[in-house]
Amino acid sequence: MTGIDLHTHSTASDGLLAPAALMAAAAGAGLSTIALTDHDTTAGIAEAQAALPPGMTLVPGAEISCEVRVAEGRVISLHVLGYLFDPAEPEFAAVRARLRDDRESRARRMVDKIAADGHPVTWERVQELAGGSVGRPHIAGALLEAGLIADYDEAFTRDWIGGRASRYWADKEQPDVAEALRLIQHAGGVSVFAHPFAAARGPIVDPEVIERMARLGLAGVEVDHPDQPPSARERLRSLAADLGLLVTGSSDFHGTKDGPGHGIGVNGTDPDVLAALVEGATGDAPRTRAA
């Protein structure tokens, strides 16, 4: 375990633990610092801050859905981690609200496709499992409960809801990556490209895209991530050095049903990197509960 985990999720998006329970889990794992980066929302930050254990630091953020067009008009979905932005900045807040609305609509379209094939999964049950914002993990939970898959991870394959080529996938509205980077920066935040070379999640971008993102203000890349094998991490680390980008590490923790290697704190970030991210932000600040 390491002390700084800069990528986690709660029930405010598609995590399985409430923000307060997530803070307790972080403390139990021996973390000194945790970033809460729910998808397109900061709704869990206040609860997380209120539950912050003494001596622990919370870095507020969000994981922003976006996309980039590459050769031959192909579209690749990306996630950018925005840290320490002003959550009340109106332009960015409006975009996050649209993304959240579309996330729920997209989840329902996936469930409708599954049900249309005669599988015993209902939108009402998925909502019950979510208890709030609905995401793919809650659909996975319904599939598992119905006995349609053998384990949680099986949901995230081509047979179910694993990516654009999967049977029950539904696309979602999302801004271009250049716009996402601009919005984060305009709100006083700093940006890190989440799991850029996690090929198991779907198509990945070429280094040229990361170079373009760096020119647009990208601060760092998430190198040490459970879904990126050692070879991918080495390539990213070298690319980051060439481009002058910060290197982060994290768990992308969603909850107790995460697969092997996804435990909270399983990868970490150097304290000097966190300090550089904080120094580069003007929109918000980390919260620390006095010991």
C-alpha positions in Angstrom: 0.0 0.0 0.0 1.1 3.6 -0.6 0.1 6.8 0.9 -1.5 8.9 -1.9 -4.3 7.5 -4.1 -5.5 10.1 -6.6 -8.4 8.2 -8.3 -11.3 6.7 -6.5 -15.1 6.6 -6.8 -18.1 6.6 -4.5 -21.9 6.2 -4.8 -22.0 9.8 -6.0 -21.3 8.2 -9.4 -20.6 4.5 -10.0 -18.7 3.4 -6.9 -20.1 1.0 -4.4 -19.2 2.8 -1.2 -20.7 6.0 0.1 -18.2 8.9 0.4 -18.0 8.5 4.2 -17.4 4.8 3.9 -14.8 5.4 1.2 -12.9 7.7 3.6 -13.0 5.0 6.3 -11.7 2.5 3.8 -8.8 4.8 2.9 -7.9 5.2 6.5 -8.0 1.5 7.0 -5.6 1.0 4.1 -3.2 3.4 5.7 -3.6 6.3 3.2 -2.5 9.8 4.1 -4.2 11.4 1.0 -7.1 10.4 -1.2 -8.7 12.1 -4.2 -12.4 11.6 -4.7 -12.9 11.7 -8.5 -16.5 10.6 -9.3 -17.6 10.6 -12.9 -18.6 14.1 -13.9 -19.7 15.2 -10.4 -18.4 16.6 -7.2 -21.6 15.7 -5.3 -19.8 13.4 -2.8 -17.1 15.9 -1.8 -19.0 17.5 1.1 -19.9 14.1 2.7 -16.3 12.9 2.2 -14.9 16.0 3.8 -17.3 15.7 6.8 -16.1 12.1 7.3 -12.4 12.7 6.8 -10.4 10.9 9.5 -7.9 13.0 11.5 -4.6 13.5 9.8 -6.0 12.6 6.3 -6.1 14.9 3.3 -8.9 14.9 0.7 -8.1 16.2 -2.8 -11.4 17.2 -4.5 -11.8 16.3 -8.2 -13.9 14.6 -10.8 -13.3 12.2 -13.7 -14.5 13.9 -16.9 -15.8 12.0 -19.8 -14.6 13.2 -23.2 -13.5 12.0 -26.6 -11.1 12.7 -29.5 -11.3 12.2 -33.2 -8.4 10.4 -34.8 -7.5 8.9 -38.2 -10.3 8.1 -40.6 -12.8 9.9 -38.3 -12.7 7.3 -35.6 -13.8 8.5 -32.1 -12.0 7.3 -29.0 -13.5 7.9 -25.6 -11.2 9.3 -22.9 -11.3 10.2 -19.3 -9.5 13.2 -17.8 -9.1 13.6 -14.1 -9.7 17.2 -13.1 -8.4 18.2 -9.7 -8.9 21.2 -7.5 -11.2 23.2 -9.8 -13.9 25.5 -8.6 -17.0 23.3 -8.6 -19.3 26.4 -8.8 -17.7 27.8 -12.0 -20.9 28.0 -14.1 -19.7 26.9 -17.5 -18.0 23.8 -16.3 -20.8 23.0 -13.8 -23.3 23.1 -16.7 -21.3 20.7 -18.8 -20.9 18.3 -15.9 -24.7 18.4 -15.4 -25.3 17.5 -19.0 -22.9 14.6 -18.8 -24.6 13.3 -15.7 -28.0 13.4 -17.3 -26.7 11.6 -20.4 -25.0 9.0 -18.2 -28.3 7.9 -16.7 -30.1 8.0 -20.0 -27.3 5.8 -21.5 -27.5 3.3 -18.6 -31.2 3.0 -19.2 -30.6 2.3 -22.9 -28.2 -0.5 -22.0 -30.7 -2.0 -19.6 -33.5 -1.8 -22.2 -31.3 -3.6 -24.8 -30.6 -6.4 -22.3 -34.2 -6.7 -21.3 -35.3 -6.7 -25.0 -33.2 -9.9 -25.5 -35.3 -11.6 -22.8 -32.9 -11.3 -19.9 -34.5 -10.8 -16.5 -32.9 -7.4 -15.7 -35.1 -4.3 -15.0 -34.4 -0.6 -14.8 -36.2 -0.5 -11.5 -33.8 -3.1 -10.0 -30.7 -1.4 -11.3 -31.9 1.8 -9.7 -32.4 0.0 -6.4 -28.9 -1.4 -6.5 -27.5 2.0 -7.3 -29.3 3.9 -4.6 -28.4 7.1 -6.5 -26.5 7.8 -9.7 -26.6 4.8 -12.0 -23.5 3.5 -13.8 -22.3 0.3 -15.4 -21.3 -1.3 -12.1 -24.9 -1.3 -11.1 -25.9 -2.9 -14.3 -23.2 -5.5 -13.7 -24.6 -6.1 -10.2 -28.1 -6.8 -11.7 -26.6 -9.2 -14.3 -24.8 -11.0 -11.5 -27.9 -11.1 -9.3 -29.9 -12.5 -12.2 -27.4 -15.3 -12.7 -26.5 -14.1 -16.2 -22.8 -13.8 -15.5 -20.5 -15.9 -13.3 -18.6 -13.0 -11.8 -18.7 -9.2 -11.7 -15.9 -8.7 -14.2 -17.7 -10.8 -16.9 -20.1 -7.9 -17.3 -17.3 -5.8 -18.8 -16.7 -8.0 -21.8 -17.9 -7.9 -25.4 -20.8 -10.1 -24.5 -22.3 -7.5 -22.2 -21.3 -3.9 -21.5 -17.5 -3.9 -21.9 -17.0 -1.2 -24.6 -18.2 0.2 -27.9 -18.0 -3.2 -29.6 -19.9 -5.0 -26.9 -23.4 -6.4 -27.4 -25.4 -4.1 -25.1 -23.3 -0.9 -25.3 -24.9 2.5 -25.7 -23.0 5.7 -26.6 -23.0 8.8 -24.6 -22.7 12.5 -25.2 -19.3 13.9 -24.3 -17.1 17.0 -25.2 -14.0 16.9 -27.2 -10.9 16.5 -25.1 -9.6 19.9 -26.0 -12.8 21.4 -24.6 -12.6 19.2 -21.4 -9.0 20.5 -20.8 -10.1 24.1 -21.4 -13.0 23.8 -18.9 -10.9 22.3 -16.2 -8.3 25.0 -16.6 -10.8 27.8 -16.9 -12.3 26.6 -13.5 -8.8 26.8 -11.9 -8.1 23.1 -11.9 -5.3 20.9 -13.1 -5.8 17.8 -15.4 -4.3 14.3 -15.6 -5.1 11.9 -18.4 -6.6 8.8 -16.8 -5.3 5.3 -17.7 -4.2 6.4 -21.3 -2.8 2.9 -22.3 -5.4 0.7 -20.6 -6.0 -1.3 -23.8 -8.3 -3.8 -22.1 -10.9 -1.1 -21.7 -11.1 -0.3 -25.5 -9.2 1.6 -28.1 -6.3 3.7 -26.9 -4.8 6.9 -28.4 -1.4 7.2 -30.0 1.3 9.3 -28.3 0.6 12.1 -30.7 -2.7 12.7 -29.0 -1.0 13.0 -25.6 1.5 15.4 -27.1 -1.4 17.5 -28.4 -3.1 17.4 -24.9 0.2 18.5 -23.3 0.2 21.5 -25.6 -3.3 22.3 -24.5 -2.4 22.4 -20.8 -2.5 18.7 -19.7 -0.5 18.5 -16.4 0.1 14.8 -16.1 -0.6 11.2 -17.0 -1.8 8.4 -14.8 0.9 5.8 -15.3 0.6 3.4 -12.4 -3.0 2.1 -12.9 -4.3 -1.5 -12.3 -5.4 -1.9 -16.0 -2.0 -0.9 -17.5 0.6 -3.6 -17.7 4.3 -2.9 -16.9 5.1 -2.5 -20.6 2.4 0.2 -21.0 3.6 1.9 -17.8 7.2 2.0 -19.1 6.1 3.6 -22.4 4.0 6.2 -20.6 6.7 7.0 -18.1 9.1 7.7 -20.9 6.6 9.8 -22.8 5.8 11.8 -19.8 9.5 12.5 -19.3 9.8 13.6 -22.9 6.8 15.9 -22.6 7.5 17.3 -19.2 4.3 15.8 -17.7 3.7 14.7 -14.2 3.4 11.0 -13.4 0.6 9.8 -11.1 -0.5 6.5 -9.7 -3.8 5.3 -8.3 -6.2 2.5 -7.8 -9.3 3.7 -9.7 -11.1 2.1 -6.8 -14.9 1.5 -7.2 -15.6 -0.7 -4.3 -15.4 -4.2 -2.8 -16.4 -5.9 -6.1 -13.3 -4.5 -8.0 -11.2 -7.2 -9.5 -7.8 -8.3 -8.3 -5.2 -5.5 -8.1 -7.8 -2.8 -7.8 -7.7 -2.4 -4.0 -7.7 1.1 -2.6 -4.2 2.4 -2.4 -2.7 -0.3 -4.6 -0.8 2.3 -6.6 0.3 5.6 -5.3 1.6 9.1 -6.3 4.8 10.7 -5.2 4.3 13.5 -2.7 6.3 15.9 -4.9 3.9 15.3 -7.8 0.9 16.0 -5.6 2.6 19.2 -4.4 3.1 20.2 -8.1 -0.6 19.6 -8.9 -1.7 21.7 -5.9 0.7 24.5 -6.9 -0.7 24.5 -10.4 -4.4 24.9 -9.3 -6.2 28.1 -8.4 -9.8 26.9 -8.1 -9.9 24.9 -4.9 -7.6 23.5 -2.3 -7.1 20.1 -0.5 -8.9 19.5 2.8 -7.1 18.2 5.8 -8.6 17.1 9.1 -6.3 18.0 12.0 -4.9 15.0 13.8 
